[in-house]
Amino acid sequence: MMKQSPIVSRTRELLADHNLALKKSLGQHFLVDERVLERIIDASELDVSTGVLEIGPGMGALTERLADRAGAVLAVEIDGRLIPILRELFADRPHVTVVHGDALQVDLRELMERHLGSAERRSVVANLPYYATSPILMRLLEERLPLDRIVVMIQKEVAERIMAEPGTKEYGSISVAVRYFAHVSWVCSVPRNCFVPRPQVDSAVICLRIRREPPVSVRNEDLFFRAVRAGFAQRRKTLTNALSAAFFGGKRKEELGGLLREIGIDPNRRGETLTLEEFARLADGLEQKLEKR
């Protein structure tokens, strides 16, 4: 029989010692592969000047490595049963703070200011739960938290959508949105056998380096994201029909066609073929049309 790694043994022992059954509703799959943990840490480029927000520390395998490198670690865990375990594990690490809370509900900005406020740089490093990957990631970006980078392990399929290029079947609104806020790079693939318990899907680690300014200038950011969502809402529709349905109750198609031609976009194209720059031109053109209503 193959000998278990220390991290696998520790995870199983902690679960047994505290008589814990994992909750499917929380998507609990704990990373126990040493090599993947090191890849995550390397991609994070941490040092003592860095403060790290970890979402979903689980049994603390990644937290332990973050504590070895970073100047401060703030770990936010939704499962209250794990809080005493984590606090006991890191009782001798005063620069590690464990907070019980839902990353979609707590005031992340206030927590970061309170616990990571003295750090020169701040990053998010996390193994995000599959069920909440996109909402958590978009919250981190849209709230413009004071972050240098985000290194996350997520479901491989979602990572591929984020990395996708225009015109591919994986390309979607999240591809555009993430590019608007960050430079994205692939770190590594993570097979399902790297977790306890083993999930039914593979994962991947990606790195988002937060942009100081978006790569395109838009007059109305809310309208820009509305246009992006409309473009992908019904993928089989032409851009003219999709925009007409989303903004004008199915009317003004001829006018929209004229607008698209004016900004150099074929009205018969579909939203999934548009680049970030084309969506920006589209949003600015739409704003002008909406102002004249």
C-alpha atoms as an extended CHARMM CRD file, in Angstrom:
* protein
*
       293  EXT
         1         1  MET       CA              0.0000000000        0.0000000000        0.0000000000  PROA      1               0.0000000000
         2         2  MET       CA              1.2670000000        3.4560000000       -0.9290000000  PROA      2               0.0000000000
         3         3  LYS       CA              2.2830000000        5.4930000000        2.1030000000  PROA      3               0.0000000000
         4         4  GLN       CA              0.1630000000        8.5890000000        2.7020000000  PROA      4               0.0000000000
         5         5  SER       CA              1.8410000000       11.9710000000        2.6900000000  PROA      5               0.0000000000
         6         6  PRO       CA              1.9880000000       13.8180000000        6.0340000000  PROA      6               0.0000000000
         7         7  ILE       CA             -0.5680000000       16.3550000000        4.8700000000  PROA      7               0.0000000000
         8         8  VAL       CA             -3.0680000000       13.6500000000        3.8900000000  PROA      8               0.0000000000
         9         9  SER       CA             -2.5540000000       11.9110000000        7.2200000000  PROA      9               0.0000000000
        10        10  ARG       CA             -2.9880000000       15.1500000000        9.1520000000  PROA      10              0.0000000000
        11        11  THR       CA             -6.1860000000       16.0190000000        7.2800000000  PROA      11              0.0000000000
        12        12  ARG       CA             -7.7020000000       12.6210000000        7.9220000000  PROA      12              0.0000000000
        13        13  GLU       CA             -6.6280000000       12.6990000000       11.5850000000  PROA      13              0.0000000000
        14        14  LEU       CA             -8.1530000000       16.1370000000       12.1440000000  PROA      14              0.0000000000
        15        15  LEU       CA            -11.4240000000       15.0270000000       10.5910000000  PROA      15              0.0000000000
        16        16  ALA       CA            -11.4750000000       11.8750000000       12.7230000000  PROA      16              0.0000000000
        17        17  ASP       CA            -10.3640000000       13.5660000000       15.9540000000  PROA      17              0.0000000000
        18        18  HSD       CA            -13.1170000000       16.1650000000       15.7040000000  PROA      18              0.0000000000
        19        19  ASN       CA            -15.6960000000       13.6990000000       14.3640000000  PROA      19              0.0000000000
        20        20  LEU       CA            -16.3380000000       15.8920000000       11.3400000000  PROA      20              0.0000000000
        21        21  ALA       CA            -18.3360000000       14.8660000000        8.2830000000  PROA      21              0.0000000000
        22        22  LEU       CA            -17.7020000000       17.0630000000        5.2580000000  PROA      22              0.0000000000
        23        23  LYS       CA            -20.5710000000       19.1450000000        3.9520000000  PROA      23              0.0000000000
        24        24  LYS       CA            -21.4150000000       18.7170000000        0.2720000000  PROA      24              0.0000000000
        25        25  SER       CA            -23.3440000000       21.9990000000        0.4200000000  PROA      25              0.0000000000
        26        26  LEU       CA            -20.0580000000       23.8200000000        1.1020000000  PROA      26              0.0000000000
        27        27  GLY       CA            -18.1250000000       21.9830000000       -1.6090000000  PROA      27              0.0000000000
        28        28  GLN       CA            -15.4930000000       20.8210000000        0.8730000000  PROA      28              0.0000000000
        29        29  HSD       CA            -12.5510000000       19.1810000000       -0.8990000000  PROA      29              0.0000000000
        30        30  PHE       CA             -9.2230000000       19.7290000000        0.8350000000  PROA      30              0.0000000000
        31        31  LEU       CA             -6.0520000000       20.0600000000       -1.2320000000  PROA      31              0.0000000000
        32        32  VAL       CA             -3.4060000000       17.6040000000       -0.0170000000  PROA      32              0.0000000000
        33        33  ASP       CA             -0.8100000000       17.6420000000       -2.7990000000  PROA      33              0.0000000000
        34        34  GLU       CA              2.5180000000       19.1750000000       -1.7320000000  PROA      34              0.0000000000
        35        35  ARG       CA              3.6160000000       20.0250000000       -5.2780000000  PROA      35              0.0000000000
        36        36  VAL       CA              0.4240000000       21.9040000000       -6.0820000000  PROA      36              0.0000000000
        37        37  LEU       CA              0.6520000000       23.8150000000       -2.8140000000  PROA      37              0.0000000000
        38        38  GLU       CA              4.1690000000       24.8970000000       -3.7520000000  PROA      38              0.0000000000
        39        39  ARG       CA              3.0240000000       25.9870000000       -7.2220000000  PROA      39              0.0000000000
        40        40  ILE       CA              0.3600000000       28.1620000000       -5.6220000000  PROA      40              0.0000000000
        41        41  ILE       CA              2.8730000000       29.7020000000       -3.2320000000  PROA      41              0.0000000000
        42        42  ASP       CA              5.3950000000       30.3400000000       -6.0020000000  PROA      42              0.0000000000
        43        43  ALA       CA              2.7590000000       32.0540000000       -8.1610000000  PROA      43              0.0000000000
        44        44  SER       CA              1.7720000000       34.2530000000       -5.2020000000  PROA      44              0.0000000000
        45        45  GLU       CA              5.2830000000       35.7700000000       -4.9190000000  PROA      45              0.0000000000
        46        46  LEU       CA              4.9150000000       36.4080000000       -1.2100000000  PROA      46              0.0000000000
        47        47  ASP       CA              7.3060000000       38.0200000000        1.2240000000  PROA      47              0.0000000000
        48        48  VAL       CA              7.0890000000       39.5770000000        4.6810000000  PROA      48              0.0000000000
        49        49  SER       CA              5.7350000000       42.8010000000        3.1950000000  PROA      49              0.0000000000
        50        50  THR       CA              2.6740000000       40.9880000000        1.8490000000  PROA      50              0.0000000000
        51        51  GLY       CA             -0.6710000000       40.5630000000        3.6060000000  PROA      51              0.0000000000
        52        52  VAL       CA             -2.7600000000       37.6400000000        2.3710000000  PROA      52              0.0000000000
        53        53  LEU       CA             -6.5000000000       37.0780000000        2.4120000000  PROA      53              0.0000000000
        54        54  GLU       CA             -7.2810000000       33.3630000000        2.2220000000  PROA      54              0.0000000000
        55        55  ILE       CA            -10.8850000000       32.3910000000        1.5140000000  PROA      55              0.0000000000
        56        56  GLY       CA            -11.8280000000       28.9090000000        2.6670000000  PROA      56              0.0000000000
        57        57  PRO       CA             -8.7280000000       27.6860000000        4.5500000000  PROA      57              0.0000000000
        58        58  GLY       CA            -10.3260000000       24.3130000000        5.2850000000  PROA      58              0.0000000000
        59        59  MET       CA             -7.8460000000       22.2350000000        7.2830000000  PROA      59              0.0000000000
        60        60  GLY       CA             -5.0690000000       24.8030000000        6.9820000000  PROA      60              0.0000000000
        61        61  ALA       CA             -2.7000000000       23.0850000000        4.5340000000  PROA      61              0.0000000000
        62        62  LEU       CA             -2.3560000000       26.1970000000        2.3480000000  PROA      62              0.0000000000
        63        63  THR       CA             -2.6460000000       28.5250000000        5.3550000000  PROA      63              0.0000000000
        64        64  GLU       CA              0.4530000000       26.9280000000        6.8540000000  PROA      64              0.0000000000
        65        65  ARG       CA              2.5290000000       27.7260000000        3.7800000000  PROA      65              0.0000000000
        66        66  LEU       CA              1.1380000000       31.2320000000        3.5210000000  PROA      66              0.0000000000
        67        67  ALA       CA              2.1120000000       31.8190000000        7.1550000000  PROA      67              0.0000000000
        68        68  ASP       CA              5.6680000000       30.7370000000        6.3770000000  PROA      68              0.0000000000
        69        69  ARG       CA              6.0570000000       33.3740000000        3.6460000000  PROA      69              0.0000000000
        70        70  ALA       CA              3.7060000000       36.3010000000        4.2640000000  PROA      70              0.0000000000
        71        71  GLY       CA              3.8300000000       39.0230000000        6.8740000000  PROA      71              0.0000000000
        72        72  ALA       CA              0.1540000000       38.5940000000        7.7780000000  PROA      72              0.0000000000
        73        73  VAL       CA             -2.5570000000       36.0770000000        6.9040000000  PROA      73              0.0000000000
        74        74  LEU       CA             -6.3070000000       36.6370000000        7.2230000000  PROA      74              0.0000000000
        75        75  ALA       CA             -8.2220000000       33.3560000000        6.7800000000  PROA      75              0.0000000000
        76        76  VAL       CA            -11.9980000000       33.5940000000        6.3180000000  PROA      76              0.0000000000
        77        77  GLU       CA            -13.8240000000       30.2810000000        6.8120000000  PROA      77              0.0000000000
        78        78  ILE       CA            -17.5720000000       29.7440000000        6.3900000000  PROA      78              0.0000000000
        79        79  ASP       CA            -17.7670000000       26.4450000000        8.3020000000  PROA      79              0.0000000000
        80        80  GLY       CA            -17.9600000000       27.2720000000       11.9970000000  PROA      80              0.0000000000
        81        81  ARG       CA            -16.9350000000       23.7250000000       12.9340000000  PROA      81              0.0000000000
        82        82  LEU       CA            -13.4650000000       24.3400000000       11.4810000000  PROA      82              0.0000000000
        83        83  ILE       CA            -12.7920000000       27.6040000000       13.3390000000  PROA      83              0.0000000000
        84        84  PRO       CA            -11.5480000000       26.0650000000       16.6360000000  PROA      84              0.0000000000
        85        85  ILE       CA             -9.3790000000       23.5980000000       14.6960000000  PROA      85              0.0000000000
        86        86  LEU       CA             -7.7590000000       26.3620000000       12.6690000000  PROA      86              0.0000000000
        87        87  ARG       CA             -7.2670000000       28.6250000000       15.6790000000  PROA      87              0.0000000000
        88        88  GLU       CA             -5.6260000000       25.7730000000       17.5590000000  PROA      88              0.0000000000
        89        89  LEU       CA             -3.3670000000       24.9280000000       14.6130000000  PROA      89              0.0000000000
        90        90  PHE       CA             -2.1490000000       28.5240000000       14.3540000000  PROA      90              0.0000000000
        91        91  ALA       CA             -2.1990000000       29.5040000000       18.0060000000  PROA      91              0.0000000000
        92        92  ASP       CA              1.5720000000       30.0180000000       17.9100000000  PROA      92              0.0000000000
        93        93  ARG       CA              1.3800000000       32.1840000000       14.7660000000  PROA      93              0.0000000000
        94        94  PRO       CA              0.2500000000       35.6420000000       15.9220000000  PROA      94              0.0000000000
        95        95  HSD       CA              0.3560000000       36.9600000000       12.3520000000  PROA      95              0.0000000000
        96        96  VAL       CA             -2.4220000000       34.5110000000       11.3440000000  PROA      96              0.0000000000
        97        97  THR       CA             -6.0220000000       35.5980000000       12.0140000000  PROA      97              0.0000000000
        98        98  VAL       CA             -8.9200000000       33.1800000000       11.5390000000  PROA      98              0.0000000000
        99        99  VAL       CA            -12.3670000000       34.7240000000       11.0180000000  PROA      99              0.0000000000
       100       100  HSD       CA            -15.6850000000       32.9090000000       10.8240000000  PROA      100             0.0000000000
       101       101  GLY       CA            -17.7130000000       34.2820000000        7.9420000000  PROA      101             0.0000000000
       102       102  ASP       CA            -19.0880000000       33.9550000000        4.4200000000  PROA      102             0.0000000000
       103       103  ALA       CA            -16.8090000000       35.6500000000        1.8770000000  PROA      103             0.0000000000
       104       104  LEU       CA            -19.8990000000       36.7550000000       -0.0370000000  PROA      104             0.0000000000
       105       105  GLN       CA            -21.4060000000       38.4600000000        3.0130000000  PROA      105             0.0000000000
       106       106  VAL       CA            -18.6680000000       39.8260000000        5.2840000000  PROA      106             0.0000000000
       107       107  ASP       CA            -17.1460000000       43.2720000000        4.8100000000  PROA      107             0.0000000000
       108       108  LEU       CA            -13.8950000000       42.1960000000        3.1700000000  PROA      108             0.0000000000
       109       109  ARG       CA            -12.5650000000       45.7330000000        2.8420000000  PROA      109             0.0000000000
       110       110  GLU       CA            -13.0070000000       46.4090000000        6.5490000000  PROA      110             0.0000000000
       111       111  LEU       CA            -11.4740000000       43.0580000000        7.5280000000  PROA      111             0.0000000000
       112       112  MET       CA             -8.4860000000       43.6390000000        5.2590000000  PROA      112             0.0000000000
       113       113  GLU       CA             -7.9690000000       47.1140000000        6.6370000000  PROA      113             0.0000000000
       114       114  ARG       CA             -8.1410000000       45.8400000000       10.1990000000  PROA      114             0.0000000000
       115       115  HSD       CA             -5.9020000000       42.7910000000        9.8240000000  PROA      115             0.0000000000
       116       116  LEU       CA             -3.7480000000       43.5230000000        6.7490000000  PROA      116             0.0000000000
       117       117  GLY       CA             -3.6830000000       47.3090000000        6.8810000000  PROA      117             0.0000000000
       118       118  SER       CA              0.0380000000       47.6070000000        7.6090000000  PROA      118             0.0000000000
       119       119  ALA       CA              1.0640000000       45.4000000000        4.6740000000  PROA      119             0.0000000000
       120       120  GLU       CA              2.7690000000       47.0510000000        1.7090000000  PROA      120             0.0000000000
       121       121  ARG       CA              1.0160000000       44.6810000000       -0.7160000000  PROA      121             0.0000000000
       122       122  ARG       CA             -2.1290000000       42.5960000000       -0.3710000000  PROA      122             0.0000000000
       123       123  SER       CA             -3.0850000000       39.4540000000       -2.2390000000  PROA      123             0.0000000000
       124       124  VAL       CA             -5.8050000000       36.8390000000       -2.2340000000  PROA      124             0.0000000000
       125       125  VAL       CA             -4.5980000000       33.2360000000       -2.2760000000  PROA      125             0.0000000000
       126       126  ALA       CA             -7.3050000000       30.6180000000       -2.0100000000  PROA      126             0.0000000000
       127       127  ASN       CA             -8.8360000000       27.3040000000       -2.9560000000  PROA      127             0.0000000000
       128       128  LEU       CA            -12.2870000000       28.6100000000       -3.8280000000  PROA      128             0.0000000000
       129       129  PRO       CA            -15.3760000000       26.4180000000       -3.3740000000  PROA      129             0.0000000000
       130       130  TYR       CA            -16.7770000000       25.3100000000       -6.7200000000  PROA      130             0.0000000000
       131       131  TYR       CA            -20.3300000000       26.4340000000       -5.9330000000  PROA      131             0.0000000000
       132       132  ALA       CA            -19.3170000000       30.0580000000       -5.3320000000  PROA      132             0.0000000000
       133       133  THR       CA            -16.2670000000       30.5630000000       -7.5520000000  PROA      133             0.0000000000
       134       134  SER       CA            -17.6630000000       33.1600000000       -9.9480000000  PROA      134             0.0000000000
       135       135  PRO       CA            -19.5500000000       35.2560000000       -7.3500000000  PROA      135             0.0000000000
       136       136  ILE       CA            -16.5160000000       35.3990000000       -5.0460000000  PROA      136             0.0000000000
       137       137  LEU       CA            -14.0970000000       36.1910000000       -7.8450000000  PROA      137             0.0000000000
       138       138  MET       CA            -16.2920000000       38.9290000000       -9.2910000000  PROA      138             0.0000000000
       139       139  ARG       CA            -16.8520000000       40.4260000000       -5.8450000000  PROA      139             0.0000000000
       140       140  LEU       CA            -13.0930000000       40.6750000000       -5.3080000000  PROA      140             0.0000000000
       141       141  LEU       CA            -12.7180000000       42.4480000000       -8.6470000000  PROA      141             0.0000000000
       142       142  GLU       CA            -15.8160000000       44.6280000000       -8.8120000000  PROA      142             0.0000000000
       143       143  GLU       CA            -15.3780000000       46.0450000000       -5.3110000000  PROA      143             0.0000000000
       144       144  ARG       CA            -11.8670000000       47.1060000000       -6.3000000000  PROA      144             0.0000000000
       145       145  LEU       CA            -10.3580000000       45.8580000000       -3.0820000000  PROA      145             0.0000000000
       146       146  PRO       CA             -6.7650000000       47.0120000000       -2.5110000000  PROA      146             0.0000000000
       147       147  LEU       CA             -5.1720000000       43.9330000000       -4.0730000000  PROA      147             0.0000000000
       148       148  ASP       CA             -1.9640000000       43.3150000000       -5.9650000000  PROA      148             0.0000000000
       149       149  ARG       CA             -2.8830000000       39.8630000000       -7.2410000000  PROA      149             0.0000000000
       150       150  ILE       CA             -5.3150000000       36.9850000000       -6.8560000000  PROA      150             0.0000000000
       151       151  VAL       CA             -4.0780000000       33.3970000000       -7.0530000000  PROA      151             0.0000000000
       152       152  VAL       CA             -6.9310000000       30.9140000000       -6.8930000000  PROA      152             0.0000000000
       153       153  MET       CA             -7.5990000000       27.2710000000       -7.4650000000  PROA      153             0.0000000000
       154       154  ILE       CA            -10.9610000000       26.7880000000       -9.1530000000  PROA      154             0.0000000000
       155       155  GLN       CA            -12.8060000000       24.2460000000      -11.2500000000  PROA      155             0.0000000000
       156       156  LYS       CA            -10.8200000000       23.6700000000      -14.4450000000  PROA      156             0.0000000000
       157       157  GLU       CA            -13.8270000000       24.3420000000      -16.6480000000  PROA      157             0.0000000000
       158       158  VAL       CA            -14.2950000000       27.7860000000      -15.0810000000  PROA      158             0.0000000000
       159       159  ALA       CA            -10.5760000000       28.5370000000      -15.4330000000  PROA      159             0.0000000000
       160       160  GLU       CA            -10.7840000000       27.6780000000      -19.1350000000  PROA      160             0.0000000000
       161       161  ARG       CA            -13.7450000000       30.0260000000      -19.5410000000  PROA      161             0.0000000000
       162       162  ILE       CA            -11.8520000000       32.8460000000      -17.8660000000  PROA      162             0.0000000000
       163       163  MET       CA             -8.8440000000       32.2710000000      -20.1330000000  PROA      163             0.0000000000
       164       164  ALA       CA            -10.8900000000       31.7860000000      -23.3320000000  PROA      164             0.0000000000
       165       165  GLU       CA            -10.4280000000       33.8580000000      -26.4760000000  PROA      165             0.0000000000
       166       166  PRO       CA            -13.2180000000       35.5130000000      -28.5190000000  PROA      166             0.0000000000
       167       167  GLY       CA            -15.0140000000       33.1810000000      -30.8980000000  PROA      167             0.0000000000
       168       168  THR       CA            -14.4700000000       30.0210000000      -28.8650000000  PROA      168             0.0000000000
       169       169  LYS       CA            -17.2840000000       28.1160000000      -27.1860000000  PROA      169             0.0000000000
       170       170  GLU       CA            -15.7040000000       28.7030000000      -23.7460000000  PROA      170             0.0000000000
       171       171  TYR       CA            -15.6110000000       32.4930000000      -24.2140000000  PROA      171             0.0000000000
       172       172  GLY       CA            -18.2500000000       34.2510000000      -22.1240000000  PROA      172             0.0000000000
       173       173  SER       CA            -19.0830000000       37.2800000000      -20.0260000000  PROA      173             0.0000000000
       174       174  ILE       CA            -16.6820000000       36.1860000000      -17.2710000000  PROA      174             0.0000000000
       175       175  SER       CA            -13.8380000000       36.0920000000      -19.8370000000  PROA      175             0.0000000000
       176       176  VAL       CA            -14.4800000000       39.7400000000      -20.7010000000  PROA      176             0.0000000000
       177       177  ALA       CA            -15.0960000000       40.8770000000      -17.1360000000  PROA      177             0.0000000000
       178       178  VAL       CA            -11.9500000000       39.3570000000      -15.6650000000  PROA      178             0.0000000000
       179       179  ARG       CA             -9.7960000000       40.7720000000      -18.4850000000  PROA      179             0.0000000000
       180       180  TYR       CA            -11.2420000000       44.1950000000      -17.7690000000  PROA      180             0.0000000000
       181       181  PHE       CA             -9.8830000000       44.1020000000      -14.2180000000  PROA      181             0.0000000000
       182       182  ALA       CA             -6.7650000000       41.9270000000      -14.4530000000  PROA      182             0.0000000000
       183       183  HSD       CA             -3.9900000000       40.3040000000      -16.4530000000  PROA      183             0.0000000000
       184       184  VAL       CA             -4.7100000000       36.5680000000      -16.3220000000  PROA      184             0.0000000000
       185       185  SER       CA             -2.2290000000       33.6970000000      -16.5430000000  PROA      185             0.0000000000
       186       186  TRP       CA             -2.4640000000       29.9370000000      -16.1660000000  PROA      186             0.0000000000
       187       187  VAL       CA             -0.4190000000       28.4310000000      -13.3210000000  PROA      187             0.0000000000
       188       188  CYS       CA             -1.1670000000       24.7090000000      -13.4300000000  PROA      188             0.0000000000
       189       189  SER       CA             -3.7820000000       22.0150000000      -13.8370000000  PROA      189             0.0000000000
       190       190  VAL       CA             -4.7870000000       20.0910000000      -10.7090000000  PROA      190             0.0000000000
       191       191  PRO       CA             -6.1870000000       16.5620000000      -11.1350000000  PROA      191             0.0000000000
       192       192  ARG       CA             -8.9730000000       15.4230000000       -8.8480000000  PROA      192             0.0000000000
       193       193  ASN       CA             -6.7470000000       12.9300000000       -7.0060000000  PROA      193             0.0000000000
       194       194  CYS       CA             -4.9980000000       15.8620000000       -5.2970000000  PROA      194             0.0000000000
       195       195  PHE       CA             -7.9380000000       16.3210000000       -2.8960000000  PROA      195             0.0000000000
       196       196  VAL       CA             -9.5140000000       14.6680000000        0.1110000000  PROA      196             0.0000000000
       197       197  PRO       CA            -12.2350000000       13.7050000000       -0.5850000000  PROA      197             0.0000000000
       198       198  ARG       CA            -11.7720000000       13.4010000000       -4.3410000000  PROA      198             0.0000000000
       199       199  PRO       CA            -14.1440000000       15.6790000000       -6.3210000000  PROA      199             0.0000000000
       200       200  GLN       CA            -15.7840000000       14.6510000000       -9.5790000000  PROA      200             0.0000000000
       201       201  VAL       CA            -14.0060000000       17.3080000000      -11.6350000000  PROA      201             0.0000000000
       202       202  ASP       CA            -10.4670000000       18.5390000000      -12.1890000000  PROA      202             0.0000000000
       203       203  SER       CA             -9.2340000000       21.9340000000      -11.0260000000  PROA      203             0.0000000000
       204       204  ALA       CA             -6.7300000000       24.5460000000      -12.1250000000  PROA      204             0.0000000000
       205       205  VAL       CA             -4.7510000000       27.3850000000      -10.5650000000  PROA      205             0.0000000000
       206       206  ILE       CA             -4.8070000000       30.7990000000      -12.2420000000  PROA      206             0.0000000000
       207       207  CYS       CA             -3.1390000000       34.0810000000      -11.3500000000  PROA      207             0.0000000000
       208       208  LEU       CA             -4.8030000000       37.4640000000      -11.7630000000  PROA      208             0.0000000000
       209       209  ARG       CA             -2.5270000000       40.4900000000      -11.5790000000  PROA      209             0.0000000000
       210       210  ILE       CA             -4.8020000000       43.4420000000      -10.8690000000  PROA      210             0.0000000000
       211       211  ARG       CA             -4.6380000000       46.2850000000      -13.3750000000  PROA      211             0.0000000000
       212       212  ARG       CA             -4.1070000000       49.8170000000      -12.1070000000  PROA      212             0.0000000000
       213       213  GLU       CA             -6.4180000000       51.0050000000      -14.8950000000  PROA      213             0.0000000000
       214       214  PRO       CA             -8.7360000000       49.0320000000      -17.1990000000  PROA      214             0.0000000000
       215       215  PRO       CA             -7.2710000000       48.3370000000      -20.6670000000  PROA      215             0.0000000000
       216       216  VAL       CA            -10.1790000000       50.2010000000      -22.2820000000  PROA      216             0.0000000000
       217       217  SER       CA            -11.8810000000       53.4590000000      -21.4000000000  PROA      217             0.0000000000
       218       218  VAL       CA            -15.6760000000       53.4220000000      -21.1220000000  PROA      218             0.0000000000
       219       219  ARG       CA            -17.9950000000       56.3150000000      -20.3880000000  PROA      219             0.0000000000
       220       220  ASN       CA            -20.3830000000       54.2390000000      -18.2800000000  PROA      220             0.0000000000
       221       221  GLU       CA            -19.0000000000       51.1230000000      -16.6080000000  PROA      221             0.0000000000
       222       222  ASP       CA            -22.3920000000       49.7870000000      -15.5170000000  PROA      222             0.0000000000
       223       223  LEU       CA            -23.6630000000       50.0380000000      -19.0850000000  PROA      223             0.0000000000
       224       224  PHE       CA            -20.5110000000       48.3330000000      -20.3550000000  PROA      224             0.0000000000
       225       225  PHE       CA            -21.2050000000       45.2780000000      -18.1910000000  PROA      225             0.0000000000
       226       226  ARG       CA            -24.8910000000       45.3290000000      -19.1610000000  PROA      226             0.0000000000
       227       227  ALA       CA            -23.8460000000       45.2360000000      -22.8120000000  PROA      227             0.0000000000
       228       228  VAL       CA            -21.4640000000       42.3510000000      -22.1480000000  PROA      228             0.0000000000
       229       229  ARG       CA            -24.1520000000       40.3390000000      -20.3670000000  PROA      229             0.0000000000
       230       230  ALA       CA            -26.6420000000       41.0740000000      -23.1590000000  PROA      230             0.0000000000
       231       231  GLY       CA            -24.1600000000       39.9490000000      -25.7830000000  PROA      231             0.0000000000
       232       232  PHE       CA            -23.8430000000       36.5250000000      -24.1870000000  PROA      232             0.0000000000
       233       233  ALA       CA            -27.4010000000       36.1110000000      -22.8670000000  PROA      233             0.0000000000
       234       234  GLN       CA            -28.6480000000       34.2640000000      -25.9680000000  PROA      234             0.0000000000
       235       235  ARG       CA            -25.6320000000       33.0420000000      -27.8520000000  PROA      235             0.0000000000
       236       236  ARG       CA            -27.4870000000       32.0840000000      -31.0310000000  PROA      236             0.0000000000
       237       237  LYS       CA            -28.8830000000       35.5670000000      -31.5290000000  PROA      237             0.0000000000
       238       238  THR       CA            -27.1830000000       38.1600000000      -33.6550000000  PROA      238             0.0000000000
       239       239  LEU       CA            -25.8200000000       41.1240000000      -31.7620000000  PROA      239             0.0000000000
       240       240  THR       CA            -28.6000000000       43.3230000000      -33.1630000000  PROA      240             0.0000000000
       241       241  ASN       CA            -31.3310000000       41.0320000000      -31.8620000000  PROA      241             0.0000000000
       242       242  ALA       CA            -29.6400000000       40.4560000000      -28.4970000000  PROA      242             0.0000000000
       243       243  LEU       CA            -29.1930000000       44.1780000000      -27.8540000000  PROA      243             0.0000000000
       244       244  SER       CA            -32.6980000000       44.9970000000      -29.0600000000  PROA      244             0.0000000000
       245       245  ALA       CA            -34.1590000000       42.4790000000      -26.5970000000  PROA      245             0.0000000000
       246       246  ALA       CA            -32.0000000000       43.6430000000      -23.6990000000  PROA      246             0.0000000000
       247       247  PHE       CA            -32.2690000000       47.4120000000      -24.1090000000  PROA      247             0.0000000000
       248       248  PHE       CA            -35.2930000000       48.2840000000      -26.2550000000  PROA      248             0.0000000000
       249       249  GLY       CA            -37.9220000000       45.6000000000      -25.6460000000  PROA      249             0.0000000000
       250       250  GLY       CA            -37.2230000000       43.9280000000      -28.9740000000  PROA      250             0.0000000000
       251       251  LYS       CA            -37.5520000000       47.1710000000      -30.9790000000  PROA      251             0.0000000000
       252       252  ARG       CA            -35.2250000000       49.6520000000      -32.7740000000  PROA      252             0.0000000000
       253       253  LYS       CA            -33.3170000000       46.8930000000      -34.5860000000  PROA      253             0.0000000000
       254       254  GLU       CA            -32.6800000000       48.9900000000      -37.6740000000  PROA      254             0.0000000000
       255       255  GLU       CA            -31.3320000000       51.8230000000      -35.5340000000  PROA      255             0.0000000000
       256       256  LEU       CA            -29.0920000000       49.3940000000      -33.6550000000  PROA      256             0.0000000000
       257       257  GLY       CA            -27.8330000000       47.9650000000      -36.9180000000  PROA      257             0.0000000000
       258       258  GLY       CA            -26.8550000000       51.4600000000      -37.9910000000  PROA      258             0.0000000000
       259       259  LEU       CA            -25.0660000000       52.0830000000      -34.6990000000  PROA      259             0.0000000000
       260       260  LEU       CA            -23.0820000000       48.8530000000      -35.0090000000  PROA      260             0.0000000000
       261       261  ARG       CA            -22.0080000000       49.7210000000      -38.5450000000  PROA      261             0.0000000000
       262       262  GLU       CA            -20.9500000000       53.1860000000      -37.3800000000  PROA      262             0.0000000000
       263       263  ILE       CA            -18.5870000000       51.7030000000      -34.7820000000  PROA      263             0.0000000000
       264       264  GLY       CA            -17.1890000000       49.1180000000      -37.1930000000  PROA      264             0.0000000000
       265       265  ILE       CA            -19.0630000000       46.0230000000      -36.0060000000  PROA      265             0.0000000000
       266       266  ASP       CA            -21.0940000000       43.8310000000      -38.3640000000  PROA      266             0.0000000000
       267       267  PRO       CA            -24.7050000000       43.8010000000      -37.0260000000  PROA      267             0.0000000000
       268       268  ASN       CA            -24.9670000000       40.0870000000      -37.8650000000  PROA      268             0.0000000000
       269       269  ARG       CA            -22.0910000000       39.0880000000      -35.6070000000  PROA      269             0.0000000000
       270       270  ARG       CA            -22.8020000000       37.3260000000      -32.3290000000  PROA      270             0.0000000000
       271       271  GLY       CA            -21.7320000000       38.6690000000      -28.9610000000  PROA      271             0.0000000000
       272       272  GLU       CA            -19.2840000000       35.8220000000      -28.3130000000  PROA      272             0.0000000000
       273       273  THR       CA            -17.0950000000       37.0510000000      -31.1940000000  PROA      273             0.0000000000
       274       274  LEU       CA            -16.5340000000       40.5410000000      -29.7730000000  PROA      274             0.0000000000
       275       275  THR       CA            -13.2710000000       41.5510000000      -28.1460000000  PROA      275             0.0000000000
       276       276  LEU       CA            -13.0150000000       43.6020000000      -24.9860000000  PROA      276             0.0000000000
       277       277  GLU       CA            -12.2500000000       46.6900000000      -27.0980000000  PROA      277             0.0000000000
       278       278  GLU       CA            -15.3110000000       46.1350000000      -29.2870000000  PROA      278             0.0000000000
       279       279  PHE       CA            -17.5680000000       45.7820000000      -26.2580000000  PROA      279             0.0000000000
       280       280  ALA       CA            -16.1840000000       49.1010000000      -25.0040000000  PROA      280             0.0000000000
       281       281  ARG       CA            -17.0130000000       50.8330000000      -28.3070000000  PROA      281             0.0000000000
       282       282  LEU       CA            -20.4430000000       49.2350000000      -28.2430000000  PROA      282             0.0000000000
       283       283  ALA       CA            -21.1870000000       50.4430000000      -24.6980000000  PROA      283             0.0000000000
       284       284  ASP       CA            -20.1990000000       54.0290000000      -25.5170000000  PROA      284             0.0000000000
       285       285  GLY       CA            -22.3700000000       53.9730000000      -28.6470000000  PROA      285             0.0000000000
       286       286  LEU       CA            -25.3070000000       52.5530000000      -26.7210000000  PROA      286             0.0000000000
       287       287  GLU       CA            -25.0390000000       55.2450000000      -24.0960000000  PROA      287             0.0000000000
       288       288  GLN       CA            -25.4670000000       57.8880000000      -26.7400000000  PROA      288             0.0000000000
       289       289  LYS       CA            -28.5600000000       56.1440000000      -28.0960000000  PROA      289             0.0000000000
       290       290  LEU       CA            -30.0560000000       55.7320000000      -24.6480000000  PROA      290             0.0000000000
       291       291  GLU       CA            -29.4730000000       59.4100000000      -23.8360000000  PROA      291             0.0000000000
       292       292  LYS       CA            -31.6250000000       60.3520000000      -26.8360000000  PROA      292             0.0000000000
       293       293  ARG       CA            -34.6110000000       58.2200000000      -25.7710000000  PROA      293             0.0000000000
